[in-house]
Amino acid sequence: MSVLSRIVMVRHGETEGRSSARFHGCGDVPLSDEGRAQLRQSARGLTGEAFDLVVASNLRRSWEGAAIVSGNAPVKMDPDFREIDFGRWEGLTAEEIQASDPVLYDDWQSGREGFDFPSGEPRVEFRARVARGVESLKASGASSVLVCGHKGVIRAILEALTGEPHKGNLELGEITVVSRHVDGKWGEGRKSSDPVRPAEVIRVG
């Protein structure tokens, strides 16, 4: 039986490619100085925390961010936690997407069933590989895990664990904590005795 009981997830910081405004999925854009500062602030929000395992994707903004947040602890890179490939929308802003693909943009914004990013990774496949990464965490033997990852990946991890879609925005550098409770369900809180609620979000900065 898995001993995994807590996952602390930190979204990576701002990048040279302006991830705050542009859709960088599979593109390997590095952190900017601003992003590194954001993650140092996130690290201060985790003062006193202890982790058995630190995990990131194999994209630089994720694994460099993991090193900053963890205080240069060893980082395990798991390609299953890469961000989704946005296809022909890679690197574009929402405004540029709306101008170039107005019909698909409306489908995306309305949450049309079956929507996938044009020429990108099918979302069902993305969720499946993130779920595979979650199973790897459960099989790792770690009880407390730090993941520095991507917005879509953090949402997919939360959905895989709680069974519910995550509706929050997940700002750059934002910390989200989920724990497995005494009844086996995953939800908010850092202790197994806490009541099950939606994932806890810690604002930093």
N, C-alpha and C positions, 0 to 999 in steps of 0.2 A: 504493500500500500504506500502511496506517495506521502511524504512528510511535508510537502510544500504547503505552507499556510499563509504566506504573505508575499505580495508582489508590489513593489514601489516602481512606478513608471514615470519617467521624466521625458517630456518632448524635447528634442534637440533645440538648440538655439538658432538665432538668425544666421543666414548663410550669405556667402558672396553672391549667390543667385537670387537673393531676396525671397526666401521661402515665406515670408510674411505676406507677400503679394503675388508670387508666381507659383505655379504648380510644378514642383520638382519631385518626381516620383523616383524612377530608376536612375535619373541623372545624378552623378556623383559630385555634387557641389560641396565645397568645403565650408566650414564654419567661418563667419566673419569675426572681427574683433568684438563687435557688439554681441554676437552670439556666444562667444567665449565668456564675456562678462555676465551675460544672462545665466549661463550655467554655473558660474562661480557663485552667483546669488542663489541658485537652486541648491547648490551644495551646502550653503549656509542653512538653508531650510531643512536639511537632513542631518544636521549636527547631532551626534549621539546615536545615530542609527547604525546597525550592524547588519551586514549582508554576507551570506554564504557564497553567493555567486553574483557576478556582474555580467550582463549580457547586452549585446548590441547587434545591429545588422552589420553587413560587410560594406556599408556605405560610410564614407569618411565622416560625415556630419553626425552620424550615430556613434561610431566607435570612438571618435575623438571626444565627443560629448560625454560618453560613458567614463572615459578616463578622467575628465575634469570633475564630474559630479562625484565620482567614487574616491577622489584623492589619489589617482594613479594606481588603483588596484588592478590586478590582472583582469582583462576583459575577454570573455568568450564571444566570438563572432558567429552569429547564426544567420545564414542567408535567407532562412524562412521568414525572418523579421524585416526584410527589405520592404520599402514602401511600394505601393502598386505602381505599375507602369501606366502613365496617363496617355500613352500613344501619341497621337498628333497634337494633343494639348500640352505636352511636356514643355515646361518653361514659359507658358503663357499666363497672363493675368486673366481674371474672370471677365473683364471688359473685352479683352482680345478674343477670348473664347466666344463670348456672346456675339461679337461682330463677325467672326469667321464661320461660326456654326450655330446660328440662332435657333434652329429647330431642335438640334441635339442639346443645346444649352437649356432650353425650356424643358425638355424631357428629364434632364438631370436635376434641375431645380424643383420640378414637380414630384420627383421621386418615382418616375414611371417604372413599373415592374419590368425587370429584364434589361434595364439600361446598363450599358457598358461603355467605357471610354473608347472613342473611335480609334481602332488599330492598337488598343492597349490590352492590358491583361484582363481577362474576364473576371468580374468581381467574385463569382463563385469560386474560381480557382485561387484568387487572392485569399479569401477567407479560409479556404481549405489549407493552404500552406501555413498561414498564421496559426491556425488550430493545431497543425502538426508541430509548429514551434512550441506552442503551449504544452503539448504532450511531452516534448523533450524537457521542458522545465520541470514537469511533474516527475519525470523519470531521473532527474539529475541527482537526487538525494539531498538537494538543498531545501531548507525550510523557509528561508527569507531571501528573496531575489530582487536585485535592482536591474531594471531595464531602461536604457536610454534609447528611445526610439522615435518613430515617425507618427504623425497625427493619425493617419489611417490605420496603422498597425496597432496603436494603443486602443483605438476604438474597437478593432477586431478582437484584440485580446480580451477586452472587457465583455464583448458580446459572447465570445467563446466560453468565458467563465461564468457569467451571470445569466446568460440566455436572453438578455435584453439589449436592444440597440442603445448606444451612447449618444445623447443628444447635445452634450456640451460642446463648446468650441475648441477647447484644448489649445491655449495660447503657447507660444514658444517659451520653453523653459518651465512650463507648468508641471506640477507634480500631482499624480493621481495614485491613490493607495487602495488596494483591494485585499481582503483577507478571507480565508476559509473558516467558517464558523463551526460550532460544535455539531450542528445538524448537517454539515457537509456542503452547505450552500456558500457561495461567494458573494461578498458585498462589502459595504463600507466598514472601516474601522481597522485598528492595528492590533486588536486583541481578539482571540477566538470567542470571548464571552460577550463581545459587543453585539447589539442587535443588527440584523441584516437590513441594510438600506442601500440605496444606490452608491456607487463608488465615491469615496471621499476625495475631494479636490483641495489641494493646498495652494493658496495664492502666495507667490513670492514676489519680492521687489516692490 
